[in-house]
Amino acid sequence: MQLVESLDNANDLKSLKLWQPIISLLSSDLAQLRMYGAWVLGTAVQNNPKSQKDFMDAGGIAPILNLLETDKDDTVRTKAFYCISGAIKHNKQVFEAFYARNGFKAVLTTLQNADMSLLRRAVFFWRALLLDHGGDETHADTTVSDLTAAAISEFAVISMVIQMIESGDLDLIEKCLQLLETVLTVCPTSADADSLHAIKGKFYSLTEQRLAELEKDKEDVGEARLLLQKLACTASSLIQ
């Protein structure tokens, strides 16, 4: 694992013809090998445009999405998500390949039967992509925020996030509130009128109820309450 954390070593995977052997681990009968395969791939593509493209060119997108969507092992799926997040971050070309392969649909399918760790990772994933503007105007091809905003609308992500709140732990609730605030700030058109009214109405009440339950368990919900109040104010300002 430490070998591919180095950019130079990760970039050498192509010349050493190692991408395909590592990708093949994703279809192993052994869950541990599938997990390590996804972990190594995810580490290799972190903040590395060359490795991100090499991973895509080696045909890694389809098998890693299949692993995320169909594997029964939560640890394997978590590492698959780690790989996907690293592969598409700051890279519009790989993001578009992910999108074309119905990547967002695979993510949402996975979340229908996910543990709390995977749910938290997914919510963080959406928010990180929304905030990914590329930074340098000379590298406009690294911007994925606009495509993420479209996907949030297309796949009704707001409704999904709202449903997570009812049974979420405090960390997940805070991440959900942060994501919703980011959606309303960065891409307000992704939220329809029903969603906006729900956020300041039923959603607000249910979230406050859940926070009260957590508070009884000695959880410090102060920050979450502030996030909730800010979110409700933002939603109110967008309602015509």
C-alpha positions as CSV (number, residue, x, y, z in Angstrom):
1,M,0.0,0.0,0.0
2,Q,2.7,2.4,0.9
3,L,4.4,1.9,-2.4
4,V,1.6,3.3,-4.4
5,E,1.1,6.3,-2.1
6,S,4.1,7.8,-3.9
7,L,3.1,9.6,-7.0
8,D,6.1,8.2,-8.9
9,N,5.3,4.7,-7.9
10,A,1.7,5.0,-8.8
11,N,2.6,6.5,-12.2
12,D,4.8,3.5,-12.8
13,L,1.9,1.0,-12.6
14,K,1.1,1.5,-16.3
15,S,4.7,0.9,-17.5
16,L,4.9,-2.1,-15.2
17,K,1.6,-3.4,-16.6
18,L,0.2,-3.7,-13.1
19,W,-3.2,-2.0,-13.5
20,Q,-4.9,-5.0,-15.0
21,P,-3.6,-7.5,-12.4
22,I,-4.8,-5.2,-9.6
23,I,-8.1,-4.5,-11.2
24,S,-8.6,-8.3,-11.6
25,L,-8.5,-8.6,-7.8
26,L,-11.9,-6.9,-7.7
27,S,-13.5,-10.1,-9.0
28,S,-11.8,-12.4,-6.6
29,D,-13.8,-15.0,-4.7
30,L,-12.1,-13.8,-1.5
31,A,-13.6,-10.7,0.1
32,Q,-10.2,-9.8,1.6
33,L,-8.6,-9.7,-1.9
34,R,-11.4,-7.6,-3.3
35,M,-11.1,-5.2,-0.4
36,Y,-7.3,-4.9,-0.8
37,G,-7.6,-4.5,-4.6
38,A,-10.0,-1.6,-4.2
39,W,-7.8,-0.1,-1.5
40,V,-4.7,-0.2,-3.6
41,L,-6.5,1.3,-6.6
42,G,-8.0,4.0,-4.4
43,T,-4.6,4.9,-3.0
44,A,-3.0,5.0,-6.4
45,V,-5.5,7.5,-7.8
46,Q,-5.6,9.9,-4.9
47,N,-4.7,13.4,-6.1
48,N,-2.9,12.0,-9.2
49,P,-4.4,13.0,-12.6
50,K,-2.1,10.6,-14.5
51,S,-3.0,7.6,-12.4
52,Q,-6.7,8.6,-12.5
53,K,-6.6,8.5,-16.3
54,D,-4.5,5.3,-16.4
55,F,-7.1,3.7,-14.1
56,M,-9.9,4.7,-16.5
57,D,-8.0,3.6,-19.6
58,A,-7.3,0.2,-18.0
59,G,-11.0,-0.3,-17.7
60,G,-11.3,0.2,-14.0
61,I,-14.5,2.2,-13.8
62,A,-17.0,-0.6,-14.6
63,P,-15.6,-3.3,-12.2
64,I,-15.2,-0.9,-9.3
65,L,-18.8,0.3,-9.8
66,N,-20.0,-3.3,-10.0
67,L,-18.1,-4.0,-6.8
68,L,-19.8,-1.1,-5.0
69,E,-23.2,-2.0,-6.3
70,T,-23.3,-5.8,-5.8
71,D,-20.8,-6.8,-3.2
72,K,-22.3,-8.1,0.1
73,D,-19.3,-7.1,2.3
74,D,-19.6,-3.6,3.7
75,T,-15.9,-3.3,4.1
76,V,-15.3,-4.1,0.5
77,R,-18.0,-1.6,-0.6
78,T,-16.5,1.1,1.6
79,K,-13.1,0.6,-0.1
80,A,-14.8,0.6,-3.5
81,F,-16.3,3.9,-2.6
82,Y,-12.9,5.2,-1.5
83,C,-11.5,4.2,-4.9
84,I,-14.3,5.9,-6.8
85,S,-14.1,9.1,-4.8
86,G,-10.3,9.3,-5.5
87,A,-10.7,8.4,-9.2
88,I,-13.1,11.2,-10.1
89,K,-12.0,14.0,-7.8
90,H,-10.8,17.0,-9.7
91,N,-10.9,15.1,-12.9
92,K,-13.8,15.9,-15.2
93,Q,-12.8,13.3,-17.8
94,V,-12.9,10.4,-15.4
95,F,-16.0,11.9,-13.8
96,E,-17.8,11.8,-17.1
97,A,-16.8,8.2,-17.6
98,F,-18.2,7.5,-14.1
99,Y,-21.4,9.4,-15.1
100,A,-21.8,7.6,-18.4
101,R,-21.5,4.2,-16.6
102,N,-24.5,5.2,-14.4
103,G,-22.2,5.8,-11.5
104,F,-24.6,7.9,-9.5
105,K,-27.3,5.3,-9.9
106,A,-24.9,2.6,-8.6
107,V,-24.1,4.9,-5.6
108,L,-27.8,5.3,-4.8
109,T,-28.5,1.6,-5.2
110,T,-25.7,0.9,-2.7
111,L,-27.1,3.3,-0.1
112,Q,-30.4,1.4,0.0
113,N,-28.6,-1.3,2.1
114,A,-25.6,0.4,3.6
115,D,-24.1,0.7,7.1
116,M,-23.6,4.0,8.8
117,S,-20.0,4.3,7.7
118,L,-20.9,4.0,4.0
119,L,-23.7,6.5,4.4
120,R,-21.4,9.1,5.9
121,R,-18.9,8.5,3.1
122,A,-21.6,8.9,0.5
123,V,-22.9,12.2,1.9
124,F,-19.3,13.6,2.1
125,F,-18.7,12.4,-1.5
126,W,-21.7,14.4,-2.8
127,R,-20.7,17.5,-1.0
128,A,-17.0,17.3,-2.0
129,L,-18.0,17.0,-5.7
130,L,-20.3,20.0,-5.4
131,L,-17.5,22.1,-4.0
132,D,-15.0,20.9,-6.7
133,H,-14.7,23.9,-9.0
134,G,-11.2,23.0,-10.2
135,G,-9.6,26.2,-8.9
136,D,-7.3,27.1,-11.8
137,E,-9.2,28.5,-14.8
138,T,-6.5,27.1,-17.0
139,H,-7.6,23.6,-16.0
140,A,-11.3,23.9,-16.6
141,D,-11.5,20.2,-17.4
142,T,-11.1,19.5,-13.6
143,T,-14.4,21.1,-12.8
144,V,-17.1,18.5,-11.9
145,S,-19.4,20.7,-9.7
146,D,-21.8,21.5,-12.6
147,L,-22.3,17.9,-13.5
148,T,-22.8,16.9,-9.9
149,A,-25.5,19.6,-9.5
150,A,-27.3,18.1,-12.5
151,A,-27.0,14.6,-11.0
152,I,-28.4,15.8,-7.6
153,S,-31.5,17.0,-9.4
154,E,-31.8,14.0,-11.7
155,F,-31.5,11.4,-9.0
156,A,-33.5,13.2,-6.3
157,V,-30.5,13.2,-3.9
158,I,-32.2,15.8,-1.6
159,S,-35.1,13.4,-0.9
160,M,-32.6,10.6,-0.1
161,V,-30.6,12.7,2.3
162,I,-33.8,13.9,4.1
163,Q,-34.7,10.3,4.7
164,M,-31.3,9.5,6.2
165,I,-31.9,12.0,9.0
166,E,-34.5,10.0,10.8
167,S,-32.3,7.1,11.8
168,G,-28.8,8.7,11.5
169,D,-26.3,9.2,14.2
170,L,-25.1,12.7,15.1
171,D,-22.1,12.6,12.6
172,L,-24.3,11.6,9.7
173,I,-27.0,14.2,10.6
174,E,-24.4,17.0,10.6
175,K,-23.0,15.8,7.3
176,C,-26.5,15.7,5.8
177,L,-27.2,19.2,7.0
178,Q,-23.9,20.4,5.5
179,L,-24.7,18.8,2.2
180,L,-28.2,20.3,2.0
181,E,-26.9,23.7,2.9
182,T,-24.3,23.3,0.1
183,V,-26.9,22.2,-2.4
184,L,-29.1,25.2,-1.7
185,T,-26.1,27.6,-1.8
186,V,-24.1,26.2,-4.8
187,C,-27.0,24.8,-7.0
188,P,-30.3,26.1,-5.6
189,T,-32.2,25.1,-8.8
190,S,-31.5,21.4,-7.8
191,A,-34.1,21.9,-5.0
192,D,-37.7,22.0,-6.2
193,A,-40.4,23.9,-4.3
194,D,-41.6,20.7,-2.5
195,S,-38.1,20.1,-1.2
196,L,-37.7,23.6,0.1
197,H,-41.0,23.5,1.9
198,A,-40.1,20.1,3.4
199,I,-36.8,21.4,4.6
200,K,-38.3,24.3,6.5
201,G,-41.4,22.3,7.6
202,K,-41.6,18.5,8.2
203,F,-37.9,17.9,7.8
204,Y,-37.1,20.6,10.3
205,S,-39.5,19.1,12.8
206,L,-38.2,15.5,12.3
207,T,-34.6,16.6,12.6
208,E,-35.2,18.5,15.8
209,Q,-37.0,15.5,17.2
210,R,-34.1,13.3,16.3
211,L,-31.6,15.8,17.9
212,A,-33.7,15.8,21.0
213,E,-33.4,12.0,21.2
214,L,-29.6,12.2,20.8
215,E,-29.4,15.0,23.4
216,K,-31.0,12.6,25.9
217,D,-28.2,10.3,25.2
218,K,-25.7,13.0,26.3
219,E,-24.8,13.9,22.7
220,D,-23.7,17.5,22.1
221,V,-26.2,18.6,19.4
222,G,-25.5,22.3,19.5
223,E,-23.6,22.5,16.3
224,A,-26.2,20.4,14.5
225,R,-29.0,22.7,15.7
226,L,-27.2,25.7,14.3
227,L,-26.7,24.0,11.0
228,L,-30.4,23.1,11.0
229,Q,-31.5,26.7,11.7
230,K,-29.2,28.0,9.0
231,L,-30.5,25.5,6.5
232,A,-34.1,26.5,7.3
233,C,-33.3,30.2,6.8
234,T,-31.6,29.4,3.4
235,A,-34.6,27.4,2.3
236,S,-37.0,30.2,3.3
237,S,-35.0,32.7,1.3
238,L,-35.4,30.6,-1.8
239,I,-39.1,30.1,-1.6
240,Q,-40.8,32.6,-3.9
